């Protein structure tokens, strides 16, 4: 009893078989309640059978928290049914999603008990074994690509995977810090955008918030606390704002509900960062949502009728009107958005939807599927899914290339374009004529030489805007060029260009190889595959076929080969190639050796103030200083790069190479300064520079590396690079500079100005 009390006080989970059995049954009943709201539970016996099998398969397993593992599939099934809105088959698959991997049950057993459809989805959900990392790939990227391959099997695999990821994020507290950083980064970089693209707005927002919670706990907790503190005042404002609207709509006999919805913590933080404003200056902390229940044929008319009522009471901002009813977004989202000026001088965003639109907005693809019956035309979401399936069918691109290209189209804004025949096409904002050409057809893209946009002749690199009518001009003699990759933004275009270039390189491979052999023979050197490989490394090529192509095109001359053969003045150049893979093997072994040691004895890397320490490098992309939350990341060369935990570069790297994360913390010495920077905006005044310098020099005794000041029409912008001991000193400096009346805004510069 004493031990149990101690464990409880320590926050540790204490197993109790009877209590756990009751909790498992309670969670199962809760699942049934949620599921029955979605559809009639006619297959209750089948779900019970799946539940019993899952309980048996996981009976001896526990999660990191100490809880029975069965809690996890039960909760994933509840999210699948309740928060995504999927049906019986998906509930069964969610219950069984880890059974094949974690137990002796096989896919054959699943097929015997539940049939082919469930087996196919379970096969897609079964996790792949650990893949050892090597410089050209990563386990996460390969896993992610394999997960998306299931889109060609059944989109429910992806939706259940998102439910699985959501529950893992909700229970991430039990994981070690390095695991938290890896999983949170991967979630923010890939899974949240994927949820967005599939229309799962609520899940996307929660995944972003939970990622921020673990990547930047102080920022998350601060914004969350400020939202809590301001909630009563916000509620009073909303009630007063919606009162005349409710009264008017009720008087017109409309069936409606009005909700006040808070912005997510992550979206608020993004706005604070992008606009460099404090929490108090974020005006749209919430949005008003009006949801009306009307027949499908009256939706458009009635939504505009509600808009008319709202603008009778509040003046709209015409630049913020968004009509996603006439032109739905690619993820199926439909609504009218307007921003109006309240009677208190605050802008308020108002969203107008029907019940059907609201369900699609919240439940995403599942609701889109539900309402699709009887509709012949392909929706934007279906079109997007088909493009992803097409990308996935290619074996040409590496896993990392695929993930990078796929990521391009997940979160981008959209533009709407027209063909000469008046057909509507939607593409990501920033798309060019060449993106449009590849959207029409791969062959059109490969042979494009220009276009007429609104009847004006433009080049392939011309950036399109919504409403443009585009006629692509082609030539049978045209071939894709490498420069094309510099001005396309869609994953489809990038993928097709790379595939066409690889085909072209392949055609010239034999001729290029013969030419290289000739060049080496002229230097009295015997040609071999090993020699060709070392020459490729010397020339810094990633592809041998690309090197052979450039030889044929004259981009690699005989003089380059001669220079390669004369590399060493101290001995024969053959010494350079006699051990053709020695450098890469040694480099790899150093990296793997360090990673292995860290796994065996996972000590935190202590960062001393000697930033020249050969073990690690302070990254310039985020410029961390003592006091920042940091992590180490092993790069391909075996160097440990130190990043701030919220650094975008680190988040992308962790999402692709999570196994290379190394825990790190500072051991500081107050006598050492780290280069960082601040940006100041304010009103120009004589003596302002002196005031700023006095705060930096006299009050804080800090050294300035550079001070750049620009003034224009009475306004001042300054960028100051200085040496700071830690974040505490930096925050004190910013607080003191804010006391200067003329300074309106101060922010830290993440990237070092060199």
C-alpha positions, -999 to 999 in steps of 0.1 A, spaced: 0 0 0 29 23 9 46 16 -25 13 23 -44 10 57 -26 46 66 -35 40 56 -71 8 77 -73 26 107 -58 54 102 -84 28 103 -112 35 67 -122 8 44 -135 -1 16 -111 -15 -16 -127 -47 -29 -112 -62 -59 -132 -98 -54 -120 -98 -16 -125 -82 -21 -160 -108 -47 -170 -137 -23 -161 -120 5 -179 -115 -16 -211 -152 -24 -211 -162 12 -204 -141 23 -234 -156 -4 -256 -192 8 -246 -182 44 -253 -170 33 -288 -203 16 -294 -222 47 -284 -202 69 -307 -204 44 -335 -242 40 -332 -246 78 -337 -230 74 -371 -250 44 -383 -272 15 -372 -250 -10 -354 -262 -39 -375 -228 -55 -374 -224 -53 -337 -213 -90 -335 -186 -84 -360 -172 -54 -340 -174 -74 -308 -154 -102 -325 -128 -77 -336 -127 -63 -300 -122 -97 -285 -94 -105 -309 -76 -73 -302 -79 -78 -264 -64 -113 -268 -36 -101 -292 -25 -73 -269 -33 -90 -235 4 -89 -223 13 -56 -239 16 -22 -222 22 13 -235 51 35 -223 27 51 -198 22 16 -182 -14 14 -193 -27 -17 -211 -20 -15 -249 -56 -22 -258 -65 13 -246 -48 26 -278 -67 6 -305 -100 13 -286 -93 51 -287 -82 50 -323 -115 32 -332 -134 59 -312 -116 87 -331 -122 69 -364 -160 66 -357 -167 98 -338 -142 124 -349 -137 113 -385 -171 97 -391 -161 64 -406 -183 33 -405 -182 -4 -394 -153 -16 -416 -131 12 -404 -140 6 -367 -130 -30 -371 -98 -21 -389 -89 5 -362 -94 -21 -335 -71 -45 -353 -46 -21 -368 -16 -33 -347 -26 -70 -343 -6 -84 -372 26 -66 -363 24 -71 -326 11 -106 -322 11 -141 -337 -21 -134 -357 -15 -133 -394 -33 -116 -424 -47 -151 -432 -63 -152 -398 -78 -117 -404 -91 -128 -438 -108 -159 -424 -126 -139 -397 -133 -106 -414 -130 -110 -452 -109 -94 -480 -117 -57 -475 -107 -56 -438 -76 -77 -446 -66 -53 -474 -69 -23 -451 -51 -40 -422 -23 -49 -446 -20 -12 -455 -20 -3 -418 6 -28 -407 38 -10 -399 70 -19 -418 100 -32 -400 129 -9 -390 149 3 -419 185 11 -413 193 46 -424 219 54 -451 228 87 -466 204 86 -496 172 78 -477 154 78 -444 132 54 -425 105 81 -420 104 91 -456 102 55 -467 74 48 -442 55 79 -452 57 69 -489 46 34 -481 17 47 -461 6 69 -490 8 40 -514 -23 27 -497 -42 55 -512 -44 34 -543 -59 6 -522 -83 24 -499 -83 60 -486 -96 47 -453 -61 35 -445 -48 71 -444 -78 82 -423 -72 55 -397 -35 63 -397 -44 99 -389 -66 87 -360 -36 66 -348 -13 96 -350 -38 118 -332 -40 94 -302 -2 90 -302 1 128 -300 -25 130 -272 -4 105 -252 30 118 -261 38 129 -225 49 93 -217 77 93 -243 113 105 -239 122 140 -249 140 130 -281 111 108 -292 87 137 -285 107 160 -307 109 135 -335 72 126 -335 61 162 -330 82 174 -359 71 146 -382 35 154 -372 38 191 -379 57 186 -412 36 159 -427 6 146 -409 -11 180 -400 -8 192 -437 -22 158 -448 -52 161 -425 -57 196 -439 -57 184 -474 -82 156 -466 -105 182 -451 -101 172 -414 -99 207 -400 -104 198 -364 -78 171 -364 -54 192 -384 -57 220 -358 -53 197 -328 -22 180 -344 -6 214 -349 -14 225 -313 0 193 -298 31 196 -320 37 231 -307 31 219 -271 61 196 -274 83 216 -296 78 249 -278 61 242 -245 67 277 -230 51 294 -261 22 270 -261 15 274 -224 17 312 -225 -7 315 -254 -31 289 -240 -31 307 -206 -38 341 -223 -67 325 -242 -81 311 -210 -78 345 -192 -95 364 -220 -123 339 -226 -150 355 -204 -145 389 -220 -146 372 -255 -178 354 -247 -195 387 -237 -184 403 -269 -197 374 -290 -231 373 -273 -235 410 -280 -223 408 -316 -246 379 -326 -277 392 -308 -292 413 -337 -282 386 -363 -300 358 -343 -331 380 -339 -333 388 -376 -327 352 -388 -353 339 -363 -377 365 -376 -372 352 -411 -381 316 -400 -346 302 -408 -334 270 -391 -299 280 -379 -273 279 -351 -245 304 -344 -212 294 -328 -182 313 -316 -150 293 -325 -116 301 -311 -85 301 -333 -61 273 -325 -30 281 -304 -7 272 -333 -25 295 -358 -23 324 -333 14 318 -328 19 316 -366 2 350 -370 23 365 -341 55 353 -358 46 362 -394 33 397 -385 58 402 -357 30 413 -333 22 405 -296 -8 384 -285 -28 416 -278 -25 427 -315 -40 394 -329 -75 407 -337 -90 375 -350 -87 352 -320 -121 338 -328 -145 335 -357 -184 335 -357 -199 306 -376 -235 306 -388 -248 272 -398 -281 269 -416 -301 237 -423 -316 239 -458 -322 215 -488 -292 212 -512 -309 231 -540 -313 261 -517 -278 262 -502 -262 289 -523 -292 312 -522 -298 309 -485 -261 314 -476 -261 347 -495 -293 356 -477 -276 352 -444 -247 373 -457 -272 400 -465 -286 400 -430 -251 402 -414 -241 431 -436 -273 449 -427 -258 453 -392 -221 454 -397 -200 469 -425 -180 443 -445 -144 444 -456 -147 437 -494 -111 425 -496 -118 398 -471 -148 382 -489 -142 346 -498 -168 327 -519 -160 290 -515 -195 280 -524 -193 288 -561 -157 275 -562 -150 250 -534 -114 245 -522 -95 214 -533 -101 196 -501 -139 199 -505 -143 229 -482 -174 251 -490 -184 282 -472 -189 320 -474 -163 339 -454 -166 376 -447 -149 400 -422 -170 428 -408 -165 457 -385 -182 454 -351 -197 483 -332 -167 483 -309 -142 489 -337 -130 453 -339 -129 432 -371 -148 399 -368 -145 370 -392 -179 354 -400 -182 320 -417 -215 310 -433 -222 273 -440 -250 248 -444 -252 217 -422 -238 196 -451 -209 221 -456 -202 221 -419 -200 183 -416 -176 182 -446 -155 210 -430 -152 191 -397 -152 155 -408 -134 159 -441 -131 131 -466 -155 108 -448 -183 133 -450 -173 142 -486 -178 106 -495 -211 104 -477 -226 134 -496 -210 123 -529 -237 97 -538 -254 106 -571 -229 133 -581 -212 124 -614 -186 152 -616 -152 146 -600 -146 169 -571 -114 187 -564 -105 163 -536 -109 133 -559 -88 149 -585 -61 156 -560 -62 120 -547 -59 107 -583 -28 129 -589 -11 116 -557 -19 80 -568 -2 88 -601 29 101 -584 30 71 -561 30 46 -590 64 59 -602 95 41 -589 119 68 -603 120 92 -574 136 86 -540 115 86 -509 129 120 -498 122 136 -532 87 123 -531 80 136 -496 95 170 -505 74 172 -537 42 159 -519 47 185 -491 46 213 -517 9 208 -525 -5 200 -490 -8 235 -475 -7 258 -504 -34 284 -512 -53 279 -544 -60 297 -576 -87 290 -602 -78 289 -639 -97 282 -672 -88 263 -703 -97 279 -737 -128 257 -737 -139 272 -703 -130 241 -681 -121 250 -646 -87 240 -631 -74 247 -596 -37 248 -588 -16 260 -559 -9 297 -556 23 306 -574 18 281 -601 33 289 -635 22 282 -671 44 251 -670 25 238 -639 -8 244 -658 6 225 -688 15 194 -668 -19 196 -650 -35 192 -684 -14 162 -695 22 151 -691 29 152 -728 15 188 -730 39 197 -703 69 180 -719 63 197 -752 52 232 -739 71 262 -753 49 290 -741 13 301 -736 -14 327 -743 -27 340 -710 -59 360 -715 -48 361 -752 -13 376 -744 18 356 -752 38 347 -721 68 324 -713 66 291 -694 78 307 -662 49 332 -661 31 331 -627 -6 327 -630 -34 344 -610 -70 334 -603 -93 339 -632 -66 336 -659 -75 317 -691 -46 297 -704 -39 283 -738 -6 262 -739 15 263 -770 34 231 -778 61 219 -802 69 183 -811 107 192 -810 106 205 -774 122 186 -746 121 193 -708 152 211 -694 168 211 -660 160 248 -656 123 240 -656 125 226 -621 134 262 -609 100 276 -618 74 249 -612 57 245 -578 33 215 -582 45 181 -572 30 167 -605 51 190 -626 83 183 -607 77 146 -608 71 146 -646 101 168 -654 124 146 -633 111 115 -650 116 130 -685 151 142 -676 160 107 -663 148 92 -696 169 116 -716 200 109 -694 194 72 -699 194 75 -737 229 90 -737 245 68 -710 263 44 -733 277 72 -755 288 92 -724 305 61 -709 325 54 -741 336 91 -742 348 90 -706 367 58 -713 383 74 -743 394 104 -721 410 82 -695 428 61 -721 443 93 -735 457 99 -700 472 64 -700 448 53 -673 429 20 -674 391 27 -672 369 8 -647 336 12 -628 356 22 -597 374 49 -616 341 62 -630 326 62 -596 354 82 -581 353 107 -610 316 111 -604 323 120 -567 351 143 -578 327 161 -601 300 161 -574 273 143 -594 246 123 -577 237 103 -609 261 85 -632 237 88 -661 236 126 -656 274 127 -657 274 107 -689 248 130 -704 269 161 -696 299 144 -712 280 139 -745 267 175 -743 302 189 -738 296 201 -702 325 179 -690 357 184 -710 388 163 -714 406 189 -693 384 180 -663 395 143 -666 431 154 -669 428 175 -638 414 145 -619 443 123 -629 468 149 -617 452 155 -582 482 147 -561 516 164 -563 530 140 -537 523 108 -555 503 90 -581 467 100 -585 460 63 -583 463 66 -545 432 87 -547 412 60 -563 429 29 -549 406 30 -519 375 43 -538 350 42 -509 374 47 -480 362 82 -471 325 75 -472 329 43 -452 350 60 -426 326 89 -424 296 66 -421 313 44 -395 320 75 -373 284 86 -375 270 51 -368 295 46 -340 284 78 -322 247 70 -327 253 35 -314 271 48 -283 243 73 -277 217 45 -279 236 23 -255 242 52 -230 217 80 -239 234 108 -222 224 143 -231 250 161 -253 264 190 -231 270 221 -251 299 240 -238 305 277 -246 334 267 -270 314 269 -302 345 257 -321 341 223 -304 346 198 -332 317 177 -320 290 201 -329 282 232 -349 258 260 -340 233 262 -369 229 296 -386 194 288 -397 180 295 -362 210 308 -343 204 292 -309 218 307 -277 219 294 -241 184 293 -227 168 282 -260 154 247 -261 179 229 -284 186 195 -300 215 179 -318 210 165 -353 236 142 -369 242 153 -405 255 132 -433 291 142 -426 289 130 -390 288 165 -376 262 174 -349 242 204 -359 226 223 -329 192 237 -337 164 254 -317 136 229 -313 112 251 -333 136 257 -362 118 250 -395 150 234 -409 152 211 -378 115 202 -380 119 191 -417 151 172 -409 136 154 -379 105 145 -399 128 127 -424 158 116 -403 143 112 -368 168 85 -358 196 111 -359 182 133 -331 205 137 -301 194 153 -269 213 184 -260 214 211 -233 236 241 -225 263 244 -199 269 281 -200 297 305 -189 285 341 -185 318 354 -199 310 340 -234 287 358 -258 267 341 -287 259 361 -318 222 369 -322 202 398 -335 172 420 -329 150 439 -353 135 473 -342 107 493 -358 97 527 -345 93 564 -350 124 584 -361 137 609 -336 169 627 -330 190 608 -304 172 575 -309 204 556 -318 221 570 -287 192 558 -265 194 524 -280 232 522 -277 230 533 -240 206 505 -232 228 479 -249 262 492 -237 256 509 -204 227 490 -189 237 455 -202 273 458 -211 269 439 -244 290 440 -275 276 451 -308 288 434 -340 268 455 -364 241 482 -363 221 489 -395 196 517 -395 172 529 -422 148 559 -419 120 568 -443 92 593 -440 96 595 -402 99 558 -396 129 538 -385 140 502 -391 171 489 -374 188 455 -374 214 450 -346 237 420 -343 252 416 -309 267 391 -285 243 377 -259 251 352 -231 216 336 -229 179 341 -236 173 356 -201 197 385 -210 181 388 -244 146 391 -229 157 417 -204 173 437 -231 141 436 -252 120 447 -222 143 476 -215 144 487 -252 106 486 -252 106 514 -226 119 538 -252 87 556 -263 96 558 -300 101 521 -304 69 504 -315 81 468 -321 111 446 -313 116 410 -324 145 385 -323 161 376 -356 162 338 -360 187 337 -388 222 351 -383 231 380 -406 265 372 -420 
